[in-house]
C-alpha cells in the first residue's frame, strides 16, 4: 500500500514539474494578471483564503483571553497557558 501511494505521489509530482503550463486554477487566470481586473480577482482569492485563519485566530484569542481573565479573577494561576 505504501509503495503504491509513493508511486502515485512521485508520478503526480513528475507530471506537475514537466507540464507547468497545463496546471492553472482557471483559464481566466492565465492571461489576466496584466490588467486591473485580474489583479483584483487574484487579490480577492487571497483575501477569501485568509479569512478562515483570521476567524479561527480571533476565536482562539478570545477563548484564551477569557480563560486567563477568569484565572486572574479567581486568584489561581496553576494551570495558566
Secondary structure, 3 states (H helix, E strand, C coil): CHHHHHHHHHHHHHHHHHCHHHCCCCHHHHHHHHCHHHHHHHHHHHHHHHHHHHHHHHHHHHHHHHHHHHHHHHCCCCCCC
